[in-house]
Amino acid sequence: MLPANSFHIAFYIIAILISFTSLVYTMIQQRTDRLQNKLFLSMLLVVVLNCLSVIVCALLDPYKQDSQTAYIFLEIFQLSYFIFHAMISPILLFYVCSVIGIIDQFSMRRKLVYSLPLFLIEFFILLNPVMHWVYYYDENKEFTRNWAETIMYVVSIVLIVMSLYYLFRFWNAINHRRQMMLLYFFIVAIVGMVIQLVNINIKSELLGESIALMGLMLAVENEDDRIDADTDVYNRKALHLDLNNFFVTKRRFKVIVVHIVNSDIIQRMTGSANLDILVRLAVKYFQTIVPRYRIYRANPSIFVLVCIEEDAEQIAKKIEKRFEASWGYQDIDVMLNAAILYASVPEELTTHEDVFFMIDSPLPNIGTDKIMHGNALNYLMRRGDVEGAIQRGMAEQHFEVYYQPTYHMDGLKLHGAEALLRLNDPQLGSVSPDEFIPVAEQVGMINEIGNFVLRQVCSFWQSGVPEQNGLESINVNLSVIQCMQPGFVKNILSIVDSFKVPHENLNFEITESVAASDYNILSSVIQELKQAGFLFSMDDYGTGYSNMQSVFELDFDIIKIDKSILWAAEKEGTGRAILENSARMILQIGKKILVEGVETAEQIEILRPLKVDYLQGYYFSRPLPKEEFIELIHKRKECL
């Protein structure tokens, strides 16, 4: 026959199963190193111990009248229940403050003050066997509440109100999911507590707490969406959320950004799998100098370390020293080259956007000094100025398309021209494409700029001037970011066809180092546009690391040999051999050759025996504004 209180026992068993499941799942996740995690585990453990205590009490209760031993153990486990249960509200207060990110800013004095209610209640409970302030068993051995239990509930309510105060005060410091789940926890826990307070025969308090804690486990403690799968540190999304938290709670900290600058080379040399192994080795090293939960992978080759109390300068020096040594695995030693930046928040970086600005900005030429901070980060200010110039350029028409002619080697006749974008800003003056193009790609304006150039070129061709003066085609540079955009080919066709420009008169250029970054997508784009009649050139051949792969896998019509190869070939020796062999290889695979950087008649004579098709350089003309270019080709035509 079941005991009379079997209904209560069922509640407790359900509560202990839910809490124990949450406890096991949290431990399996193996992310228990944060104070937040430890406090959550403490609440789970308290609920489990409470459930065990009340289950034993419920089982012993029917025998208390007949067995003194049962009665003694009943009192022991009843006392243990109160000892552990009094801990829930104080731990909850510290947990909420930890989740919203303010507990680290609490002084030791404040922490002690917030802990005083717990000490007071535990004092009452521990003296209860003698003083019976919290509860007692009457002459019939029936459980009876006393005045201190009311105080215990009042203190719990005060601590819960304080938790809610901090939650709403720093509401914007956490994301929507955490906001809703913390509110859910309070609602369920309070409802369970109130029901049991009103009617002691309904044992709903522990069940409500266990259900609410499971909700916290799923929505707050479970961080699968914040974890980078390859390295098991936080990802870029987590960095966004945590930086928002730091700024909302006005926390002072330092940011260290580690760029692995040769990751692309290593990936090409050893493969993606080996690069992943090396990156994981680097992450393991980072974990020896800062906590795991302060490491973020912002990009595949960029890591961010947040220092709250640590000395960022010393950590940066340690990282620099470690990266001066090789990274070994499978009997192979590989050098990872790192650039290290660090700055203080809010002294140097005042906003969330400033931090990501530093993370995402292209690195300048770092030279021998691998650590940049203070004045060395002034290039970030320059990048911000360039971004402003780009926006003004599009809004106020400061961009202008220049043209540099190209010539046939045979007879040095005019062949075509390359369209080159220039930016002349009223504040910054002339801004180099090498500077504003990467910034435009990062801020999402490269499509707008690319469309502007293409429209200008198409409008120029539509005027009839290029064709009347013997131009066969005009070259237009493409950014890989443009090529990756959905609907890119459709957009190109729409613009070109709106000007009724024959497709064969446009030649799109892609830089080889860019083209090498994603052959499948680029190959598909090139094939689709070539089928529509457009031409394609590889620009700057000889400056990257994947020349042969680019040439063979992407169907280019023309290979443009970089000026550095030509200039190196002016003296007999290795440079000349590289030029000659490059030209021979390109001709053997059936591609045409254009050589950039031609500046002297002697260079033309070096190129003549190599069966080069086209020439481009200052020997013929520098890049010119459209009107000056038209004047140049008119004069050229009159001289023929």
C-alpha positions in Angstrom: 0.0 0.0 0.0 1.3 3.4 -0.9 2.0 5.9 1.9 -0.4 8.8 2.3 2.1 11.3 1.0 3.0 9.4 -2.2 1.6 12.3 -4.2 4.3 14.6 -2.6 7.0 12.0 -3.3 6.0 11.9 -6.9 6.5 15.6 -7.2 10.0 15.3 -5.6 11.0 12.4 -7.8 10.0 14.3 -11.0 11.9 17.4 -9.7 15.1 15.3 -8.9 14.9 13.6 -12.3 14.7 17.0 -14.1 17.4 18.5 -12.0 19.7 15.5 -12.3 19.2 15.5 -16.1 20.1 19.1 -16.3 23.2 18.5 -14.1 24.4 15.6 -16.2 23.8 17.5 -19.5 25.7 20.5 -18.2 28.7 18.4 -17.2 28.8 16.6 -20.5 29.1 20.0 -22.3 32.4 20.4 -20.5 32.0 24.2 -20.3 31.9 24.8 -16.6 34.8 27.1 -16.1 32.9 30.4 -15.9 31.6 31.7 -12.6 28.1 31.7 -14.2 28.5 28.0 -15.0 29.6 27.2 -11.4 26.7 29.2 -9.9 24.2 27.4 -12.2 25.7 24.0 -11.2 25.4 25.1 -7.5 21.7 25.8 -7.9 21.1 22.4 -9.6 23.1 20.6 -6.9 21.1 22.4 -4.2 17.8 21.4 -5.8 19.0 17.8 -6.1 20.0 17.7 -2.4 16.7 19.4 -1.4 14.8 16.8 -3.4 16.8 13.9 -1.7 16.2 15.4 1.7 12.4 15.8 1.3 12.1 12.4 -0.3 13.7 10.8 2.7 11.5 13.0 5.0 8.4 11.9 3.1 9.4 8.2 3.5 10.2 8.6 7.2 7.2 10.6 8.1 4.7 7.7 8.4 7.0 6.0 11.0 7.9 9.0 13.2 5.2 8.1 15.8 6.3 4.6 16.3 10.1 4.8 15.7 12.4 7.2 17.6 15.2 6.4 15.1 12.9 7.4 12.2 12.0 10.6 14.0 15.6 11.5 14.6 16.6 11.0 10.9 13.4 12.9 9.9 14.7 15.9 11.9 18.2 15.5 10.4 16.9 15.5 6.8 14.4 18.2 7.5 17.2 20.4 8.8 19.4 19.6 5.7 16.5 20.6 3.5 16.3 24.0 5.1 20.1 24.4 5.1 20.4 23.8 1.3 17.1 25.5 0.3 18.1 28.8 1.9 21.0 29.0 -0.6 18.8 29.2 -3.7 17.9 32.9 -3.6 21.4 34.3 -2.8 23.0 32.0 -5.5 20.3 33.2 -7.9 21.1 36.8 -7.3 24.8 36.2 -8.0 23.9 34.1 -11.1 21.7 36.8 -12.6 24.5 39.4 -12.0 27.0 37.0 -13.6 24.8 36.4 -16.7 24.3 40.1 -17.3 28.0 40.6 -16.8 28.2 42.9 -13.8 29.4 40.6 -11.0 33.1 41.2 -11.9 32.5 44.9 -11.1 31.2 44.1 -7.6 33.7 44.9 -4.8 34.4 42.3 -2.1 32.4 44.5 0.3 29.3 44.5 -1.9 29.6 40.7 -2.3 29.7 40.3 1.4 26.7 42.6 1.9 24.7 40.6 -0.6 25.7 37.4 1.2 24.6 38.6 4.7 21.0 37.5 4.2 22.3 34.0 3.6 24.5 34.0 6.7 21.5 35.3 8.7 19.1 32.6 7.5 21.7 29.9 7.9 22.3 31.1 11.4 18.6 30.7 12.3 18.5 27.3 10.6 21.7 25.9 12.3 20.3 27.0 15.7 16.9 25.6 15.0 17.5 22.2 16.7 17.9 24.2 19.9 15.9 27.4 19.4 13.1 26.1 17.0 13.0 29.6 15.4 12.3 28.3 11.8 10.1 25.3 12.5 9.5 22.7 15.1 7.6 19.4 15.7 4.8 19.7 18.2 3.9 17.2 20.9 2.2 15.1 18.2 5.4 15.2 16.1 3.6 17.3 13.5 5.7 19.8 11.5 4.9 23.4 12.5 6.2 26.6 11.0 7.6 29.3 13.2 8.4 33.0 12.8 11.9 32.7 11.3 10.5 30.7 8.3 8.4 33.7 7.4 11.6 35.8 7.6 13.3 33.3 5.4 10.6 33.7 2.8 10.7 37.5 3.1 14.5 37.4 2.6 14.1 35.2 -0.4 11.6 37.6 -1.9 13.9 40.5 -1.3 16.8 38.7 -3.0 14.5 37.8 -5.9 13.4 41.4 -6.2 17.1 42.5 -6.3 17.7 39.9 -9.0 14.9 41.3 -11.0 16.1 44.9 -10.4 19.5 44.1 -11.9 17.9 42.1 -14.8 15.8 45.0 -15.8 18.4 47.7 -15.2 20.8 45.9 -17.6 18.1 44.5 -19.8 19.9 45.4 -23.0 23.1 43.7 -21.9 21.8 40.3 -22.9 20.1 38.9 -25.9 16.3 38.3 -26.3 16.5 34.6 -25.6 18.3 35.1 -22.3 15.9 37.9 -21.4 12.8 35.7 -21.9 14.3 32.6 -20.2 15.4 34.5 -17.1 11.9 36.0 -16.8 10.4 32.5 -17.3 12.6 31.2 -14.5 11.4 33.9 -12.1 7.7 33.3 -13.0 7.8 29.6 -12.7 9.9 29.6 -9.5 7.8 32.3 -7.8 4.5 30.6 -8.8 5.8 27.3 -7.3 7.0 29.1 -4.1 3.7 31.0 -3.6 1.5 27.9 -4.1 3.5 26.0 -1.5 3.5 29.0 0.9 -0.3 29.3 0.6 -0.9 25.5 0.9 1.9 23.4 2.5 0.2 20.2 1.2 1.1 21.1 -2.4 4.8 20.5 -2.8 5.3 22.6 -5.9 8.3 24.8 -5.0 11.1 22.3 -5.9 9.4 21.1 -9.0 9.0 24.8 -10.2 12.6 25.4 -9.5 13.8 22.3 -11.3 11.6 23.1 -14.4 12.9 26.7 -14.4 16.5 25.6 -14.1 16.1 23.2 -17.1 14.9 26.2 -19.1 18.0 28.2 -18.1 20.1 25.2 -19.1 18.6 25.1 -22.5 18.5 28.8 -23.3 21.4 30.3 -21.2 23.9 27.7 -20.3 23.8 25.8 -23.6 26.1 27.8 -25.8 26.3 25.6 -28.9 25.3 28.6 -31.1 28.1 30.6 -29.6 30.9 28.1 -30.1 33.2 27.8 -33.1 33.0 24.1 -34.1 36.6 23.8 -35.2 38.3 25.3 -32.1 35.7 25.1 -29.3 36.2 28.8 -28.4 33.6 31.5 -28.9 32.7 32.6 -32.5 32.0 36.0 -34.0 28.4 36.0 -33.0 29.4 35.5 -29.3 31.9 38.3 -29.7 29.2 40.6 -30.9 26.9 39.7 -28.0 29.7 39.9 -25.4 31.0 43.2 -26.6 27.5 44.6 -26.4 27.3 43.3 -22.8 30.6 45.0 -21.9 29.6 48.3 -23.3 26.1 48.3 -21.8 27.6 47.4 -18.4 30.3 50.0 -18.9 33.1 47.5 -18.3 36.7 48.5 -18.9 38.8 46.0 -20.7 41.5 45.5 -23.3 41.2 43.8 -26.7 44.0 41.8 -28.3 43.6 40.9 -31.9 45.8 38.2 -33.4 46.0 37.9 -37.2 47.6 34.8 -38.6 48.8 36.5 -41.7 50.1 33.5 -43.7 47.1 31.2 -43.2 46.3 31.3 -46.9 49.8 30.2 -47.9 49.8 27.4 -45.3 46.4 26.2 -46.6 47.6 26.1 -50.1 50.8 24.3 -49.1 49.5 21.8 -46.6 45.7 21.7 -47.1 42.8 22.9 -45.0 42.9 19.9 -42.6 46.5 20.7 -41.6 45.7 24.4 -41.2 42.9 23.5 -38.9 45.3 21.4 -36.7 47.7 24.4 -36.5 44.9 26.8 -35.6 43.8 24.4 -32.8 47.3 24.3 -31.5 47.4 28.1 -31.5 44.1 28.2 -29.6 45.4 25.7 -27.0 48.3 28.1 -26.4 45.9 31.1 -26.1 44.0 29.1 -23.4 47.2 29.0 -21.3 47.4 32.8 -21.0 43.7 33.8 -20.9 40.5 31.9 -19.9 38.8 29.9 -22.6 35.7 32.1 -22.4 37.7 35.2 -23.3 38.9 33.8 -26.6 37.0 34.4 -29.8 37.5 33.4 -33.4 36.3 36.4 -35.3 37.4 35.1 -38.7 39.1 31.9 -39.9 42.6 33.5 -39.3 41.7 36.2 -36.7 41.4 35.6 -33.0 40.3 38.1 -30.3 41.4 37.9 -26.7 39.6 40.0 -24.1 41.6 41.0 -21.1 39.6 42.1 -18.0 42.3 42.2 -15.4 45.3 40.7 -17.3 48.2 42.8 -18.6 47.5 43.1 -22.3 51.0 44.3 -23.1 52.6 41.3 -21.4 50.2 38.9 -23.0 50.9 40.4 -26.5 54.6 40.0 -25.9 54.1 36.4 -24.9 52.1 35.7 -28.0 54.8 37.4 -30.2 57.5 35.3 -28.6 55.5 32.0 -29.1 54.8 32.8 -32.7 58.5 33.3 -33.3 58.9 29.6 -32.8 57.5 26.9 -35.1 54.3 24.8 -34.5 55.0 21.1 -34.6 52.6 18.3 -35.5 53.1 14.9 -37.2 56.9 15.5 -37.3 56.4 18.7 -39.3 57.3 22.2 -38.1 55.4 25.1 -39.6 55.8 28.8 -38.9 52.7 30.8 -38.3 53.2 34.5 -38.8 51.1 36.7 -36.5 50.4 40.4 -36.3 49.2 41.4 -32.9 47.1 44.5 -32.1 45.8 45.6 -28.8 43.8 48.6 -27.5 42.0 49.8 -24.4 38.2 50.1 -24.1 36.8 52.8 -23.7 40.0 54.9 -23.6 41.0 54.1 -27.2 38.0 52.2 -28.7 34.8 53.9 -27.6 32.1 51.8 -29.3 31.3 48.2 -30.2 31.8 49.3 -33.9 35.3 50.6 -33.1 36.4 47.2 -31.9 35.2 45.4 -35.0 36.7 48.2 -37.1 40.1 47.2 -35.6 39.4 43.5 -36.1 38.3 43.7 -39.7 40.5 46.4 -41.0 43.2 45.3 -43.5 46.6 45.3 -41.9 49.2 47.8 -43.0 52.8 46.7 -43.8 53.8 45.7 -40.3 57.5 45.3 -41.0 59.6 43.7 -38.2 57.5 45.0 -35.4 54.7 42.4 -35.0 52.9 44.3 -32.2 50.8 47.4 -32.9 49.2 49.6 -30.2 48.9 53.3 -29.4 50.0 55.5 -32.3 50.7 52.4 -34.4 46.9 52.0 -34.7 46.5 55.4 -36.3 45.9 53.6 -39.6 42.5 52.7 -38.3 41.7 56.4 -38.2 42.9 56.6 -41.8 40.6 53.7 -42.7 37.6 55.6 -41.2 38.5 58.6 -43.2 38.7 56.6 -46.3 35.3 55.1 -45.6 33.9 58.6 -45.3 35.6 59.5 -48.6 34.0 56.6 -50.4 30.5 57.6 -49.1 31.1 61.2 -50.2 32.5 60.0 -53.5 29.3 58.1 -54.4 27.0 60.8 -53.1 28.9 63.8 -54.5 30.4 62.3 -57.6 34.1 62.4 -56.6 34.8 59.1 -58.4 36.1 59.3 -61.9 37.0 56.6 -64.4 40.4 57.0 -66.1 41.6 55.0 -69.1 45.1 53.6 -69.9 45.6 52.5 -73.5 46.9 49.0 -74.5 48.8 48.3 -77.7 49.5 45.4 -80.0 53.1 44.3 -80.1 52.7 43.9 -83.8 53.2 47.5 -85.1 52.4 49.0 -81.8 48.9 49.7 -82.9 46.1 50.7 -80.5 44.4 47.7 -79.1 42.1 48.9 -76.3 42.2 50.4 -72.8 41.9 49.5 -69.1 39.3 51.4 -67.1 40.8 52.5 -63.8 38.8 54.1 -61.0 40.2 57.2 -59.3 38.9 59.0 -56.1 39.7 62.6 -55.5 38.2 63.6 -52.2 37.9 67.3 -51.2 39.1 66.4 -47.7 41.7 63.7 -48.3 42.8 64.5 -51.8 43.7 61.7 -54.1 43.0 58.2 -52.6 44.7 55.2 -54.1 42.5 52.3 -55.4 44.8 50.0 -53.3 43.5 51.8 -50.3 39.8 52.4 -51.0 38.9 49.2 -52.8 39.5 46.9 -49.7 37.6 49.4 -47.6 34.7 49.5 -50.0 34.6 45.6 -50.0 34.4 45.6 -46.2 31.7 48.2 -45.9 29.5 46.7 -48.6 29.9 49.4 -51.2 31.9 47.5 -53.8 28.8 46.5 -55.8 27.7 50.1 -56.0 31.2 51.2 -57.1 31.5 48.3 -59.5 28.2 49.2 -61.1 29.3 52.8 -61.4 32.5 51.9 -63.3 30.6 49.5 -65.6 28.0 52.1 -66.4 30.7 54.7 -67.2 32.5 52.3 -69.5 29.3 51.3 -71.2 28.3 54.9 -71.7 31.7 55.7 -73.2 31.5 52.8 -75.6 27.9 53.7 -76.5 29.1 57.2 -77.6 30.9 55.5 -80.5 34.3 57.2 -79.7 36.2 54.1 -78.8 35.1 52.0 -81.8 35.7 54.9 -84.2 39.3 55.2 -83.0 40.1 51.6 -83.3 39.6 50.2 -79.8 38.8 46.5 -79.8 37.7 46.3 -76.2 37.8 48.0 -72.8 39.0 46.1 -69.7 36.9 46.4 -66.5 38.3 45.2 -63.2 36.1 42.9 -61.0 36.2 42.4 -57.3 35.8 38.8 -56.0 33.2 40.2 -53.6 31.1 41.3 -56.6 31.5 37.8 -58.2 30.2 36.1 -55.0 27.0 38.1 -54.9 23.8 36.3 -55.8 22.5 37.5 -59.2 25.9 38.9 -60.2 25.8 37.7 -63.8 22.2 38.9 -64.2 23.2 42.3 -62.9 26.2 42.5 -65.4 24.0 41.6 -68.3 21.3 44.0 -67.3 23.7 47.0 -67.2 25.6 46.1 -70.4 22.4 45.4 -72.4 20.8 48.6 -71.2 23.5 50.5 -73.1 23.4 48.1 -76.1 27.1 47.4 -75.8 28.3 44.3 -77.7 29.6 41.8 -75.2 32.8 41.0 -77.0 33.9 44.6 -76.5 34.2 44.2 -72.7 37.0 42.3 -71.1 36.7 41.6 -67.4 39.9 41.4 -65.3 40.3 39.4 -62.0 43.5 39.6 -60.0 45.1 36.1 -59.7 45.5 36.2 -55.9 41.8 37.0 -55.7 40.8 34.5 -58.3 42.6 31.7 -56.3 40.4 32.2 -53.3 37.4 30.3 -54.6 37.8 28.5 -57.9 34.5 26.8 -58.1 32.4 30.0 -57.8 34.7 32.1 -59.9 34.9 29.4 -62.6 31.1 29.3 -62.8 30.9 33.1 -63.1 33.6 33.2 -65.7 32.0 30.4 -67.8 28.6 32.0 -67.7 29.8 35.4 -68.8 32.1 33.9 -71.4 29.1 32.0 -72.9 27.4 35.4 -73.1 30.3 36.6 -75.2 32.5 38.6 -72.7 36.3 38.2 -72.5 38.3 37.6 -69.4 41.8 38.5 -68.3 43.9 37.4 -65.3 45.5 40.6 -63.9 48.9 40.8 -62.1 50.1 37.3 -63.1 53.2 36.5 -61.0 52.4 38.4 -57.8 50.5 35.6 -56.0 50.9 32.0 -54.9 48.6 30.1 -57.2 49.7 31.1 -60.7 49.5 27.7 -62.3 46.3 26.7 -60.6 44.7 30.0 -61.6 45.8 29.7 -65.2 44.7 26.1 -65.7 41.5 26.1 -63.8 40.0 29.4 -64.8 39.3 29.9 -68.5 41.0 33.3 -69.2 41.5 34.7 -72.6 44.4 36.9 -71.8 47.1 36.6 -69.1 48.5 40.0 -67.9 52.1 39.6 -66.7 52.8 41.9 -63.8 55.2 44.7 -64.2 57.5 43.3 -61.5 58.4 40.4 -63.7 59.2 42.7 -66.6 61.4 45.0 -64.5 63.2 42.1 -62.9 64.0 40.8 -66.5 65.9 43.9 -67.6 69.1 42.3 -66.3 70.2 38.9 -67.6 69.8 36.1 -65.1 67.0 34.7 -63.0 64.5 37.5 -63.7 65.0 37.1 -67.5 64.5 33.3 -67.2 61.3 33.7 -65.2 59.8 36.1 -67.8 60.8 33.9 -70.8 59.5 30.7 -69.2 56.3 32.4 -68.1 55.6 33.6 -71.6 56.5 30.3 -73.1 54.1 28.4 -70.8 51.2 30.8 -71.4 51.6 30.5 -75.1 51.8 26.7 -74.9 48.3 26.6 -73.2 46.9 28.8 -75.9 46.4 32.1 -74.0 47.3 35.6 -75.2 49.8 37.7 -73.2 49.7 41.3 -72.2 52.7 42.7 -70.3 52.1 45.6 -67.9 54.6 48.2 -66.8 56.2 48.9 -70.1 58.2 52.1 -69.7 61.1 52.0 -72.1 61.9 51.0 -75.7 64.5 48.6 -74.3 61.8 46.7 -72.5 59.8 46.4 -75.7 62.9 44.9 -77.4 63.2 42.4 -74.5 59.6 41.3 -75.0 59.6 41.2 -78.8 61.2 37.7 -79.2 58.7 36.3 -76.6 55.7 36.6 -79.0 53.9 38.8 -76.5 50.5 40.0 -77.9 49.8 43.3 -76.1 51.7 46.0 -74.1 50.6 48.5 -71.5 52.5 51.1 -69.6 53.8 54.6 -69.2 55.9 54.3 -72.3 52.6 54.8 -74.2 50.6 56.7 -71.7 49.7 57.1 -68.0 46.0 56.6 -67.0 44.1 59.6 -68.3 40.7 61.1 -67.6 38.2 60.3 -70.4 38.5 63.6 -72.2 42.3 63.5 -72.3 42.2 59.8 -73.3 39.9 60.8 -76.2 42.3 63.5 -77.2 45.2 61.0 -77.1 43.5 58.4 -79.3 42.4 61.1 -81.8 46.0 62.3 -82.1 47.2 58.7 -82.5 44.7 58.1 -85.2 45.7 61.3 -87.1 49.4 60.1 -87.0 48.5 56.9 -88.8 
